[in-house]
Amino acid sequence: MYSNNVKLAGRGASSHSNGLCCKSTKRKRGTHSTCCLNPKPIYVRPASWKNLPGELGKTFNFCRKRDISRDPHFVHLRQAAGRQRDFKHVRRNLINPMFQLCLSRHDLVTGIIELDLEDMAAELSKTWVTDPETGEQYLTESKVTVSRISRFIDEVMIPFGLAYVHSDGDQSSPKSGMVWDQANGFWFPKVLVLTDEFYRLAGANLEKLNLQREQQLALRNEGITDEGEIITVAVARMRKRKQIFKRAWECRKQNAGAQRRRNKLASKSLDERKHEVATSLTKSMPAHELAQLSSEQFNKLVWERMNSMDIGISHPPPDIVQ
């Protein structure tokens, strides 16, 4: 038994017996699990997508059959990348799916991959599960977090020379090419360029891959450039980057405008909503198309537009007494 005058040193208590001074704190370890939600994710290319062509397709298929994390490249550059030990199993198991995802999503001509972290995390949120009764394997959803993808890019892809951040701004700035993610609260590169080292680790024949890239660049020159204008890979990357930001800005602007219209109409009665939507349709539709519609068809079109804006009967008029 311990005396009442003796205080045991422990979490939240002060102790000087070992020469350390521990501050009193009310912080407690939570009861939630800290295990990885999906320790072994897999990447499944959507069935509706066409197979990757040529050498890129061969590289993608070869990448699925080998363990890239065991490549000597990661041992050779371990200290240069700031690591002392090998990857943990959770990170090792993410390398192959990330390689397959990058090969599947990136633009071969420019080597650019547009980073949509939420979409990438969703695509990797699958794993194989074995039925304990039948022994059969089946795919199931298992979450991969956005922060896990972000850390992989920041701690593996860039330090080991598999990709670099593409930017047209001040290269000396550490935030050059980085975008602030307000939802998740961190900086991340919006546009990455995959290096030849990435393709080599994936198992590509670089000569054949570069030949395929030049062929694709020639085809692109026929479509996205002016007559007589030949662009380099660097210029193609710059244009691709501008297209990505322009598309993202237009999408954000469109979503914000649609939300403002929904908020404005949601406060009105159902009849007023129908009138506002009908007026908007008459202004936006060509006159000859309006003339061909009957009153019933036009009314149906109004309801379809209201339902697409989510301001139909799911938002009852505020003046109705329940």
N, C-alpha and C positions, 0 to 999 in steps of 0.2 A: 504494500500500500504506500501511496505517496502522501506526504504531508500536505495539509491545506495551504501551507505557506510556499510550497514549491510550484512553480509554473513550468509546464512542459513547453519546450520550444517546438514550434510546428508552423503550419501555414497560417499566416496572419498574426503570429506572435513574435515578440522581439527576443533575440538570442545573442549573447556576447561571448558564449563559451568557446566558439570557434573563431573568434576575432571578426565575425561579420555582423553587421547591424541590419536586421530585416525590418522594414517599415510595416506597421499595422495596416491592413487593407481589408476591404469588404468584398474584393473580387473573388468569385468562386468559379470553379470549373463547371461548365454546363454538362447536362446529362445527355446531350445529343451525340450521335456517333460521328467520329472524324474520319471514318473509312471512306475511301474513294467510292463515289456513287457508281461509276462504271469502270472497274479496273482493267477490262479488256474490250475496248470498243472496236467496232469493225466499220468499214465503209462499204456501202452497197450502191453502186452506180444505178441511178433510176432506169427502169426498164424502157421508159419512153425515149431515152436519149440514144442517139446513134453511137455505134462503136467508134472508138478513137481510131483514126486512120494511120496506115503506114507504120513507121518506126515508133511513133508515139503510142500506138495501140499495143505493139509488141512490148514496149517498156512498161506500160500499165499492167499487162498480164504477167510479165516477169516479176514485177514488183510485188505482186500478190503471193508469189511462191517462196520468197526468201525473207530472212530476218535482217533488215537493214541495220538494226541497232548493233549488230555484231561486226559491222564493217570496221576495218582497222583505222579508217578516217577518224572515227570518234576517239580512238585511243591516242592517235598521233597528235590531235589538236586539243586534247583534254585540258592540259595546263594552260595553253594559250587562251582557251575559252573560259578560264577561271574556275575549272573544276578540279577536284582532288580524287574523286572516286567515279566509278561507273554509274550509269543511270539506274535508278530504282526500277523495279518491275512495272510499276504503274506508268512511268514515263516511257520505258522501253516498248510497252504494249501500244503506246500512242503513235510511235514513229511510223510504222507501216501504214496505218489508216490515214495519217496526215499526208504522207507521200502520195498515196492513191488519190486523196481528195485534191491535192494541189495539181497533179497531172490531169485530173478530170475537169477542173474548173479554170485552169489558167489559159492564157492566150499564147499559143506556140510562137507566133511571129515576134511578139515583143517580150515574151517571157514573163509577162505581168499577170499577177493574180490579184483580183480585187478582194479585199478583206471585208467580208460581212460576217463578223464573229458570231452573231446569233444564228445565222443560217448554217454556218460551218459547224457550230456546236450541235445544231439540230440534226444535221446529216450524219454526224458521228454518234448520235445517241441511240445506238443499237448494239446488241451483243447476242452471242449464242448461249442458249440455255438448254440443258439436258433434262428431259423428262425422267424423274426417278423411277417411274413404273415401267415405261416402255423402252427407255434408253435412247429415244429419238431426240435429235437436236432441232430446235426451232428458233427463229429470230424473235426478239422481244425488245421493247423500248426500254432504254436505260440511260439516264441523263448524263451528258457531258457538259460541264459548265463553261460559260464564256471565259471566265478567268483562267481556266485550265488551258484553253486554246491560246489565250493571250500570253500566258507564261511560256508556253512551248515555243511560240514565235520569238519571244524576247530572250529566252535562255538556251534555245537549241538552234533554230533556223538561222538566226543572224550571227551569233558568236561562232558557229561552226562553218560559216561561209557558204551556207546553202541558199541564202537569199540576202538581198539588201533593200533598204528603204529607198524608194524612188521619189525624188523631189526636184522641182525646178526652182527652188528658192535658195536661201543662203545655206550652203553645205556645211559651214562651220558651226551652225547652230544645232544644239542637241535635239531641238524640237522640230528640225526641218523635216518636212514630209509626215509629221505626226499629227493626229487628229484627237481632240479631247472627246472621250465618250462620257457624256453627261449622265447617262442612265447607270453605267457601271462604275464611273468615277476613276478613270485612268486614261493615260495617253496610249495610243496604239497607231501603228502605221496603216494608212488607208490603202496604200499601193505597195506591193512587194514585187521585186524582180527575181525570178529564180536563176541561179547561176549554173554554169556548166558542171560544177561539182555536184549539184543536186541531181542533174540528169545522170551523171556518172554513177553516183550511189544507187540511183533507181535501176541501173542496169542498161542504160541506153548506149547505142553505138553512136558516138557524137558526130562522126562523119555523115552517117545516114540521116541523123536528126537535123543537122545543119542544112543538108541538101533539101530535106522536106520543108524546113523553115524558109529557105530562099524561094522555093516554089510557092509557098503560101504567101510570101511577101509580094511576089510577082502578080499573083492573082488579086491580092488586095490593091496593088497599085492600079489595076484596071478599074477598080470600083470606087475607091475613096479619095483618089487624087485627081487633079485637073489634067487636061490633055498635055502630054509631053513632060509631066512632072514625075520624077522618080525620087522616092523617099528612102531613107536609111532606116535601120531598125531603131536607132535612137529617136528619130522624128516620129516613127510609128508609135513608139512608147509614149512620147509626149502627147500625141493626139489621142491615144487611148486613155491616158490619164485625164485629159480635159473632158472627154466624153463621159467618163465615170462620174466626175464631180458635177458635170452639167445635168446628167440623168438623175443623180441623187438630189440635187437642188430642185429640179423641176418636180420630182416626186414629192419632196417635202412641202413645196409650195402648193401643189395640188391638194395634198392631204389637209394642209392647214386651211385652205379655202373651203374645202368640203365640210370640215368640222365647224367653221364659222357659219356656213349655211344651215347645217343641222341644228346648231344651237339657236339660231335665229328663228327657225321654223318650229322647233319643238315647243316653244312657249305659246304658240298660237293654237286656235281651235282647228279641228280636223278640216272643216270646210275652208278655212283661211289657208291652210297648208295646200289643199288641192288647188285653190285659186292661184297661189303664188307659183306652184310648180307648173301649172298650165300656162301661166303667163311667161315663165322662163322658157318653156318648150316652144311656144310660138315665136320667140325671139331667136332661138338657136337653130330651129329646123328650117330647111329650105321651103319656100312658099309652095313649090309644086308637090312636095311630099305632104304638106299639110292639107292641100286641096284634095288629095286622093284618099284621105282618112275620113271615115264616117265618125259621127259623134261618139258612138260606142267604142270604136277603135281608139279614138283619141283619149277617151276616159280611161281605157285599159292601159294606155301608154303612160298616163299620169300616175296611175296606181303603181305601175312597174317602177317608175322613177322614184316615187316616194318610198317604196320598199327597199330599193337599192340604196337609198340614202338613210334607211333605218328611221324613217319618221312616219311610218304608217300607223296602224292601229296599236302598235306597241307603245306609242306615246299618246294616251288619251287626252282630250282637250282639258285644260285646267279648270274651265268653268262648269264641268259636269259634277253634280253632287253624287257621291258614291252612296 
